[in-house]
């Protein structure tokens, strides 16, 4: 199947790493693995974070022009070279799809959305037009692929919802697990870590809001277990760097190491070198780092939410903590105190990820969804 792929929030070619960019790339990779021909339709970014009316209007008009240009380009191609399906990743009011619905309708092909967030409180106010655009796109969609159960519940027409488990490419993590001791020795030397102590790992951008709150809860939780030996390694950077480091001043310099922004190709080795991923995951959609850590052979302790429950097998690959500082601290304490249990969870984690959250599993599921969508022939789901 020939697929036109588009990510209005952040294109997969964007220079700044993020979970959103990573998932866009993974979706394209999974579709290609399934044998589909995937082309990035446009790098146009429709995101407007402040609700500026002038900018919103300009983005909408620009999106319309780009859609018209794409329609002309595709219609000029032989029928056998045109897209057969349009696939938009991550649709929400701050980044609506001004292109895909118009192109899909003009070409008479199915329009499919993955990871749509509907915020009904934005029906009025500066984002009203963007919110309406999201609803209209979902009304046109032949399928709405959801990675987060919370987002799935907000889709207006539940008959269009197609669940997909979050996934990663497990190959880089499979490669590093046998070399754990080597990577651990290198990290111990570089960061002056004690290899005889358990190393906790936190991986997240340092942004104001939920990310900062998660870091602050983590700092307070670790402070609440002073009798348990540990060292913490933090991978991430961003606007809230100073606030994050301030939260851990009580533990520095001996117990915490800040690595800054770590390049993606280095992350598998970092996961493999450590002992336990710890992350409160405040309002986390699901958490790519949770998947990556498990694939590398780490147990995890994470805050409980529907999205996180979708990627951590509680009691099998880690612990999920109910909201609250005390429960998160207690979960970390228990995991650190029960080494045998922690190791068993770390050994089980890669198998669980391979079976349920791998590229192969995602490719099979996506193909099933898209083949069904293709049968609609570009008509709106549920309509003749």
N, C-alpha and C positions, 0 to 999 in steps of 0.2 A: 504494500500500500504506500502511496506517495503522500507524505504528511507535511503540511506547512505548520511550523512550530513558532510560537510567540510567547514571550514573557514580559508583560507590560510593567511589572514592578522593577525588575532588574534582569536584563538579558544575560544569557549564559556567557556572553563575550565581555561582560563588564570587568574592568581591571581590579575592582575591590572584592576580596573574598567575602563570602557570607553564606549562611545556610541556604538562603533563597537562591543564590547563584549556583550553589552546589546541587541543589535538588533539580534545578532546571537542566543542568548538564547531565545528571543521572537519568532523568526522564528521557532525554534524547538518546542517551547511551542504551537504556533498556529497550526503547523502541527499535533502535538499530539492531540490537541483539536479537530481537524477535523477527528480524528480516525486513523491516520497513525502511523505506527511503525517506530520511528526515532532513528537511531544509529549514534553516532559520529564516522566517519570513521577513522579519524586520528587527533591528536593534532599538527601535523607538521606545523610549521610557516615558510612560504617561504619569509617573508619580508626582503628586503635588501634596506635600505634607502639611502645609499651613492653611489650605483652603482659600488661597488668594483667588478672587473671582476673575481677575484679568488673566492670570496664568492658567487657570482652569479652562477658561474660554479659548485661550490660544492653543492649549494642548488638544482640546476637542476638535478645533478646526484643523489643526495640523494632522491629527489622526485621520480625519475624514479625507484629507488630501492624499495621505499615504495609502489609504485603503483604495481610493480611486486609481492611483498609480499602479498598485499591485494588481487590481482587477484587469487593467489594460495589459499589463505584462503577462499575466497568466492566460488571458484570452487570446493573446497573440501566439501562444505556444500550441503545438499540435495537441489534440485531445489526450493522447497517450503520455504526455509529459506534464500535464497540469496536476495540481494537488487534488487528491481524492478526499481529503479530510483536513479540517483546520483544528489545531490543538493549542489551546491557550493555557498557560500555567500561571497560577496565582492571580486571582481576580478579586479586587476589593475596592472600596469607595475611594481610597487614596490613589489607586492605580487601576482605573477601569480600562476595559478593552474597547478602544475607539476604532479598531481596525478589523479584527476577526469577524464579528457578526456581519459587517457589510460585505466583506470578501466572500464569506461562506454563502451568503444569500445570493450574491451575484453569480457565483459559480454553480450554485445548486448542490453544494456538498455539505456533509454533516459538520456541525460546529460542536466541539467537545471542550470542556473545561476541566482542569485539575486544580484542586485546592481553591475553592471559592469561599470567601468570607463575607457574610451578609451582616451589615450593621444597621438594623432598622431604626436606631436612634438618629441616624443621619438622613432620614427621609426629609427633614427640613433643615434649613441652614445653608452654610456655604457649600457643602458637598451634596446638596439635594440632587443636582443633575448627574453627578457621578454615581450616587447611590441608585438612581433610577436606571442608569446605564448598566449597572451590575445586574439588576433585576431583569431587564430586557434581554441581556446576554444569556442569563440562566433560562429564561423562557424559550429562547431559541435553541438551547443546548440539547443535543441528542443524548448526552450523558454528562453527569457531573461527578468526576472522580474525586473522592474525599480521602485524605490521609489522616484527618483529625476528627474523631467522633463528635466533638462540639460543633465544628463547622457543618458537619453533615446534617445535624438537627435543624439548622437554620435555612437550609435550601427549601424554597417555597414548595416545589413539587418533589415530594420524596420518592416518586416513582422513577426519577432520573438519577438518583444517588447510586453510585457504584464505589463501594469501599475498596481501598488499596492500602495495604500495609506499607508504612515508610520503609525505605530500603537503601542499601549502599552497595558499592562494588567491594566485595569481600576480598578480592585477590591481594591487595597490598597488605592486608592484615593477616591473611594466611601465611604470607611470606615472612613476616617478622616474628611470629610466635616462636619458632624453633631457635631464634637468635636472642631470646630475651636476656640471657645472662650477659651477652656481649653488649647489648644496648644499655643494660643497667650499669655495667662497669664504666662505660663512656660517660653516662650522665652523672654518675657518682663523682667522677674525676672533674668534669666540667663545672658542676654546681656545688661541689664539696658536700655531697649528701652522704649520709651514713647508710651503707648497703644493708646493714643488719636491722634497720628500722623499716616499718611499713611506710611506703610513699603513697600519699594521697595525691590525686590529680584533679584539677578543675580546668575546664576548657570552655571559654566563652568570651565574646567580645565585651569590652568594658563600656557599656552605654548607660546613660541615665535611664531611670525607670526600672523595669522588671529585672534586667540583668544586674544592675547595681544592687537592687534589693536582695537578689539571690546571693551575691557575693557577701553582702552584709550579714545575712542569716548564716551563711557558711562560717564566717569569721566568728560570730557569736557562739555558734554550735561547737566549734573546735575549742573555743575558750572555756566552754562548759565541761570539757573532759580533760583537765590538766594532768590527770594521773595516768593517762594512756599515752605511750610513746608513739610519735608519728612525725613525719615531715610532709609539707605540702608543696607541690609544684603547680604553678599557675601559668597557663598558656592563654594569652589574650591581651589586647590593648584597646585603647579607644578614648573617647572624650572623658569618661569617668575614671580614668586611670588614677588620678590623685585621690579621689574618694575611696576607691577600692583599696589602694595601699594604706590609706589612713585607717581603714577598718581592721587591718592586720598589724598595726604598729606594735601591739602588745606581744606579738609572736616573733617579730623580726629582731635580729637577722638570722637567728639559729634555726627556726622551724619552717620558714616560708621562702620559696624561691620564685621570683617573677621572671619569666622567660620572655615576656613581650609577645609580639605577633610571631607565631611560628608558621612557617610555610607548610602548605598542605602535604607536600611530599615527605616532610620530616615527621609529621604527626603519627603515622603508624609505629615508628620506632619509639616515639615518646610514650605512647599508650603501652606498648609491650614492656617497657622498662619499669613501669609503675605497678602498684598493687591494688588500687581501688579508686574508681572514679566517684567523686562526691559532688553533687549539684542539687540545690534546693528546687531549681526549675520553676520559679514563680511564673505562672501564666505561660508556661512553655508549650508551644504547639505539639512537639514531641521530642525534639532534641537530637540533632545529628550526632553530637558527641557521645550520647548514650549508646547509639547503635555502633559507632566506631570503636568505643572502648570494649564493648562486649565481643565484637569481632576479633579484637586483638587479644582476648583472653582475660579481660578484667571483669570482676563483679562490680556492681554499681550500687550506690545509695542515692536515691533521687526523691524529690518531692512528688507526691501523688497528684495526678490530674488525669482526665480521660486520655489525653494525647500520650502522656508518658506511660500510662498503663498499657498502651498499645504497642510499646517497644521494649518494655522490661517485664520479663516473666517473673512475677513476685515469688520469692522463695526458691526459684530455680536459677536465675541469673543475677539476682540482687534483691534489695529491700526497697520498698516504697514507703515513704514517710508521709503521714497525714500532716496537714498544715500546722505549723507551729514550731518554734525553736526547740522546745524540749523534746518533741518526738523525733526531730531530725537528729539532734545530738545523741539521743538514745540509740537510734539506728546505726549511726557511725560507731558509737561505742561498742555495740554488740558485734558489728562486722569486724572491728579491729580485735576484739577479744576472742572471737571464734575463728582462728586461722584456718583450721581444717575445713570449716563450712565455707569460708571465703574462697579458698582454693578450689573447692568442689564447684562452686558457682562459676568461678572463672573458667574452669574446664568445660562446663556445660554451655557457657554462653556462645562460643563460636558455632556450635552445632545448631542452637536455636536460631541464631542470626542467619545461618546458611539456609535453613529450611524455610523460614518465614520472611526474611528481610533481605534477600540477596537480589542481585540483578536478574538472575535466572527466574526466580519466583515472580518478580515484578514484570518481566517480559511476558511471561505466560499469562498473567492476569490482565495486563494491558491489551494484549492481542485479543483476548476473549471479549473485552469491553468494546474495543474499536471495531472488531468484525461485526458485532451486533449493531453498533452505531452506523456503520456503513450501509447496512440494510435499510436504514431509514431513508436513504437517498437524498439527504439534505433537508428533509421535511422536519418540522418541529416535532419533538418527542411527544408521543401520545395523541397526535393529530393525524387525520387522513391526508 
